Amino acid sequence: MWLTDKQRKRISPADEKASGIPLPTRMVSNGEYMPLPQTADQARVENGILAAADEQGRKLGLDRRSFLRSTAGLATSFFVMNKVFGGDVFSVAHAETTDPAAAAERASRFADQYIVDMQLHFVRDDYEWNGILDLGNYARKWNADIGEITFDNFKFDNFMKEVYFDSDTKIGLISAAPSDHGPNVIMNNDGLADARNFVNKASGSRRMLSHTVIAPGQPGWLEEIDRAIEVLKPDSWKGYTLGDPFDNSQYPWRLDDEKLMYPAYERMVKAGIRNVCIHKGLLPEDYENVITHWRHAMVDDVGPAARDWPELNFIIYHSGFRPLLTSPDPLLAQFEKEGRIDWVSDLADIPEQYGVSNVYAELGTTFGSCAVTHPRLAAALMGVLIRGMGEDHIIWGTDSVWYGSPQWQIEAMRRIEIPEDMRKAHGFAELGAADGSVKSAIFAGNATRVYGLEDLARPDAAWKTDALSSVKAEYVASGATPSNNFYGFIAKAGGQG
């Protein structure tokens, strides 16, 4: 975790503050930045959702938690967010909040939507969830040869349940991070490849992709790329220009460092593994004083590298978003005045500035954190990215399982619309329907094209009838019960962000 000892005393695990609400009502951090304390508006959202759940649940004969686990509970959450933040950023029919059948009908309409999540992680290593042993029983239904399931077999805890069973995600890519000291903080490269191979073999189809994490400057890093190409066969590469994201790294680097990086790019092009995913932005509190090389998190090195290496795709994770440091208000005010969002707009300028078409924006953490701190900022974010990069250059990712099941983020994207006044003032186009051309491209179409997954987008794709699909159908039929938990970190009550 990239926080000071003082900051760590001001946070607690999000799952210890579970309220049963299906989306976060305060910022949840993945450990790479200090979460904001709950804002006054977020507190109003939380109280409003709980009150609505009590009222509607009582009418339906459901207790609060049961109502919040229903599709009507999720719809109610977005309905209350609209009331608190003003406007109709999220599309919600009132009937969805009062009639479980109406909510269920809408959910079933989109249940088969093709969604590819290109940023997933396993839950932190110190979290132990006994339910993983139950997932082992599911896994044995996919593959009778798996054998006994223990915590050592599964390092992604309840990852499968939250992502593949309790959300509409169909395909996912698992990622990790480099470390200056020893193996990757979350999972080493062999572990990523093994998890991918295990899930795909057990499912009987291609359900999971994986990264190989690169660590430029560290001893033997080019040899590790060679080994990955030969042995691990990753679907793409993942790098942090800051180096180790959980320490003040000895190994920061730049994408446009010809001496350091261009030999690696040559290897990637030759191997045909041409998607380079790069963590940018998402800095901790007081980053200018905490991180000596914080400028490496900016996106000013992306354009030159993309121009020099048109054979590669540079997928910028978190869209370069420099996170909310005190509240969403300053960033929203900046946008309303200038039409810009720090570092995100810099990324969106790159295609025109450098004449390139091989730079992509990934939405993990950025979209979700904006959506729950101020939906209007989330709408502005989408407008800025699409206006500058095009709807065909935005990649869906959620950074789950830090934020629990991705389903609330999926629903937020399905329902969000850029307000009319914002569209007129800044020349933004509508996002359109949940299954319209723009959101379908973001949810899956762009990743499908960039990763060459066309076979997975076919009407007769193997994953639609694989073992995992069958087990999920059984799970849903038996009365699926989402946990509504979140597994990152939140600010303690009374703490300052």
N, C-alpha and C positions, 0 to 999 in steps of 0.2 A: 504494500500500500504506500503510495507516494504522498504521505502526509507527515507533518512533524509530530513529535510526541505530544505537544500541547494540543494540536488539532485532534489527535486520536482520542484524547480525553473528552472531547466534545461531540463524539459520534457514538452511535450504537447500531447493532445489526438491525436492519429493517424488519426482519421477520419477528423480532421481539416486540414490535409495535403493531402487530397485525390487527386490523379493525374489521377485516372481512370485505372491505370495499374493493371492487375488482380493478381499480386503477389507482396509482399513487396519488395521495392528496398532500404530498410534500415531496421535495426533491430527494431522489435516491441516487447515491453515488456508487460507481463501480470500484471506488478506492483510488482512482487516479486524480480526483479533485475533491475539494471540500464541499459537501452539500449545503445548500442554503437552509436556514431554519424555515419552518412552515410560515408562509405569509398569511396576512389577515384574510386575503381572498381565499387562499387554500383552506384555511380553517372554516370559512363560511361554506365552501364546497363540501368539506367533510361532514360538517354538522347537517347541512341540507340533505346530503345523500342518506345519512343515518336516519334522519327524521322521515324522509320519504320511504325508506325501506321499512321502518316500523309501521307507518300508516298503510302503505300498500300491502305489506306482508300480512298485517292483521286482517285486511279485507279478504285476502286470498287464503287465509289459514296457514301462513308460513311464518316461521320465526325470522328474525332479521338476517342471520347468516344464510339461511336457505334462499331467501329472496335475493340477496346480493350475489349468490352463486348462479342465479338464473340469468338468462339472456335479458329479461326485463330489468334485472338489477344493473347490468352493464348499460343498457339504454338510459335508465334513470340517472346514472352517473354523468353521462354526457348532457342530459337534459338540465341537470342542476348546474353544470359548468357553464352552459349558455346563460342561465339566469344570473349567475354570480358575475361572470366576466362581461356580460352584455352582448347583444347581437346574436346571430345564429351561425356561428363559425362551424358548429357541428350539426349535421342534419339528423334530427330526431323527431319522429312522429310521437305525439303525446300518447297515442294508443299503445305504443311499445312499452311505455312505463307502467301502464295499468292493466294491460291484457297480455298475460304470458303467451297466449297462442299467437298474437300478432308479433311479439318479439321473436318467438321461436320460428315463425314463418319466415321472417327476414333473415334470421341466422341460417336457416336451412337453405335459403336461396343462394347464399354465398359460401356455404360449407365446402363446396368442391372447387372454389376459386383457386387457381394455380398461383401459389405464393412461394417465392424463393428468398430465404433469409440469408444474406451473405455476411453476417457477423453474429456468431453465436459463441458462447463460452460455457465451460462447466462452472458449477458453483464453487466458491472458494474452498480450499482444501480443508479448512478447519471446521467446516459445517458437515455434520453427520445426520443424515436422514434415513431412518430405518426402512422407509418405503422403497429404497433402492433394491432391497431384497425382493420385494414384491414385483418390481420391474424385471427382475431376473426370471420370475415365473412367466411373465409375458414373453421375455426373450426366448425361453425354452420352447414356447409355442411356435416361434419363428424357426428355431433351429434346435432340434433335439440333441445335437452333439455339443452344446455349449458347456454342459456340466454344471457344477455347483457355482452359484453366484455369491460373491463376497464383495466387500467394499474395495478390495484390491482389484477386482475385475472391472468395477465401474468407478471411474474417477469423475463422472459427471452427475453423481447423486441422482436427483430427480429430474435431470435434464430431459430425458425422454418423455416423461409424463407431461412436464410443463410445455415443452415445445411441440412434440409430435402428437400428443394425445389431447392436450387442453388448448390447442390453438389450431388455426387453419393452415399452418405452415406445412408445406409438402416436401420441400428440399431445403437443406441447411448446410452452411459452411462453418466448420469449427475453427477457431483461431486461438492464438495465445500471444505471449509477449516475451521479449528477450530479457536476459538478466546479465548483469556484469559478473555475477558470482554463481557459477554452476548452471544447472539446467533451467529451462524457462519457468517463470513463476507459477504459471497455471498448468502447463503441460509441455513436455519436451516434444521435439519434432517426431520422434518415433511413436510417442503416445498419441499424437494427433492422427498419424497415418494408421496406427493400429485401431483406433476408435472408428475412423471412417471405414476401414475394411471390415471390421466386425459388424457394424450396423448394416452395411450394404449386403454382406453375406447372409446375415440373419434375416434381413427383409426380403432378399431375393431380387432386389432391384437397387438402382442408384438413388439413395435417399440422402447421402451425406458426402460433402466435399471437405477437403482440409487444406490448410496452409502448411508450408514450411516457413518458419520464422528465420529471417536473416539478421545477422548481427555485425554489420560492417565495422571494420577496425579491430574486432576482437581476434585473437590468435586463431588461425585455422578456419576463418569464416568462409573463405572461398572454397576450401576443401569440403566444408559442410554443404555448400550449394552443389558441388559435384556429386557428393554422396547422395543428396536428396534426389537429384536428377536420376541417378543410377538405381537407387534402392527404394526410396520413399514415393517417388512419382507424385509430387504434390499437384493440386489443381491450380494453385497460385502461390505467390510469395507474400509475406507480411513483414513489414519493417517499421520501426519507430525511429525517426530521425533524431529524436532526443536520446536514443539509446535505451537503457533500462528505464522504463516508465515509473518504477517504484524506488528509484534512488537518484541522486545527482550523478548521473552516469559519467564514466570516464570515456565513453565512446559515442559522443554525438557526431552526426554526419549530415551531409547535404546530398540531395538527389542529383545535383548538377556537378558534383565533385568528379571531374574527369579521371583523375588518377585513381581514386578509390573505387568509384561505382561503375565506371564504364566497362571494366573487365567482367564485372558481374552481369551487366546487361547483355554483353556478348554471349555469355553462357546461357542466359535465359532465352534469348532469341534462338540460339542454335538448338536448344532443347525443345522449343515450341511451347514453353510454359511462359506465356507472355503477359499475364495479369500481375501487376505489382501493386499490392495494397499497402498504403502508407498511412499510419496514424499521424494526424495533424491536429493542432489545437488542443482543446480539452485540458487546459492547464489548471493546476491547483490554485487555491487562494494565495494572494500576495506573490504570484509567480515571479515577478521581476526581482524580488529579494530572495526568494527560496531557490530558484533554479538559475545557475550561472549561465547556462546556454539556452535560455528559453526561446531565443529567436529561431532556434532550429525547429520549433513547433509551428512557425509561420509557413506560408505557402509560396514564398518568393522563389524557391528553388524548383517548383513544379514545372513552370512554363519552359525554362531552358532545357530541362531533362526531356520533357515531352516533345519539344521541337527537335532535339538531337536524336531521339529514339522513337520514330513514328511506328516502328514495329511492335512497341510495347503499349499496353494500356496502363495508365496510372490512375488507380482508384483511391481517392483520398477519403480515408475513414473519418467519420464525424464531420465531414464537409469543411474541415478546418475551423470549426466553431470554437472561438475563445469563450469559455463558459460564463454563465451568470455568476458574477462575483459578489454582488450584494442583493440584487433583485432584478426581475426582468424589465423594470421600468426604464433604466437608462438606455438599454439596447433598443427597446421599443420606441423611446423618444428619439434616439438617433435615427432609427429607420424612418419614423414619421417625418422627420425634418430633412434628412439627406437621401433617403431611399437606399441606405446601405446598412449592413450588419458586419461588425468587425470580423475580418479574415474570411468570412463566408463570401462576402462580395468580392474580395480579392481573388478568391478561387473562381468565382463565376465570371470574372473578367478575363481569365487566362485564355479561353478559346479565341476570342477576338484579338486580344493583345499579342498573342504569339502565333496566331494562324494555325492552331492545332485542333484536332478532333479526337484525341486519344486521352483526354482527361475526364474523369468521372467523379461525381460526388456521392458518397455513401452516407446514409442517414442515421447510423447507430448512435444511440444516446442523445444526439442533437435534436432530432424530431421529438422524441419522447419527453425529454426534459423541458423543451419549449411548450409542448402541448399541455403539460400539467402545471406549468408556472404561469403561462398566459397564452391561451389559444391563439390570440391575434398575432403574437410573435411567431408561433408555429406557421401560421398562414403566410406571414411576411417572409419567413425563411424559404418556404416552398416557392413563393413568387420570385424571389431573388435568384434562386438556383435555376429554376426553369427558364426565366427570362435570359439569363446569361449562358447557360449550358445546353438548354433544350431538354424537353421531357424525355428524350431518348438517351440522356447521359446521367440519370439519377438512379442509384442502386439502392434497393431496399435492404436494410439491416436494422436490427433492434438492440444489439449488445446484450441480448438475453443469454443466460438465465439470471443475470444480475437483477433484472427488473421483473422477475417472475415470468409467467407465461407471456409470450408475445401478443396474445390475443387482444389485450387492451390497446396496444399500439396499432395493430392491424385495424381494429375498429375505429381508432382515431383517424387513421389515414382514409379509411373508407368514407367516413362521415365529414371530414373537414372540407371547407370551401373558403376560398379567399373572398372576404367581404367585398361587396360591390364598390364601396367608396375607395377601398385600397386598390382595387383593379383599375378604377378610373384614374386615380392619382398617380399610379406608378406603371401603368401600361401592362399589367399582368393579365393573363388569360385565365379563364375558369379552369378549375381542376376537374370538374365534371363528376359523373356518376362513379360509384364504388367499383363498378366493373367496366367503366368507360375506357377510352383509349389511353388517356394520360395515366390514370392510376394502375391500369393493367400493365403498362410499360414499366412503371416504377416497381410494382409488386414482383414482377417476374420477367417481363419481356426483355428488358435491358440486360439483366444478368444472363438470361438464356442465350442472347446473341453474343455477348462478350465471352462467355465461358463455353460456347459451343454445345449447349444443352438442348438443341432442337428436338432430339428424340424424347426428351422428358416433357415437352410441351404438346406432343401429339395426342389426339383423342384416345388412342389406344396405348398410351404410355404404360410401361410395365408397373410403375409404382401404384397405379390406380387399382390394381388387383393383386398386389403383393401381400406377403405375410403380415407386414406392419399395418397395411390397410385393413386387413381382415380382423386383426386384433383390436384396432381402434374402433371398428364398427361394433365389435362385441363390448368394448368398454363403454361406448356411447349408449348402446342398447340397455346396458345394465344400470344406467343412471349416472353418467359421468359427473364427477364432483371436483371442479377446479378448486385449487387450494386458495387462490387469491392472495398468495404470499409474494413477498419481494425479498431478494437475497443480498442486496448491497448494503449500503450504510446510510443512515439518516442523522441529521443534527439532533442532539439531545434537546429536550425542552429547555428554553431559556438561554440556549447557546447562541452565539453570534456567528453568522456565516462569513 
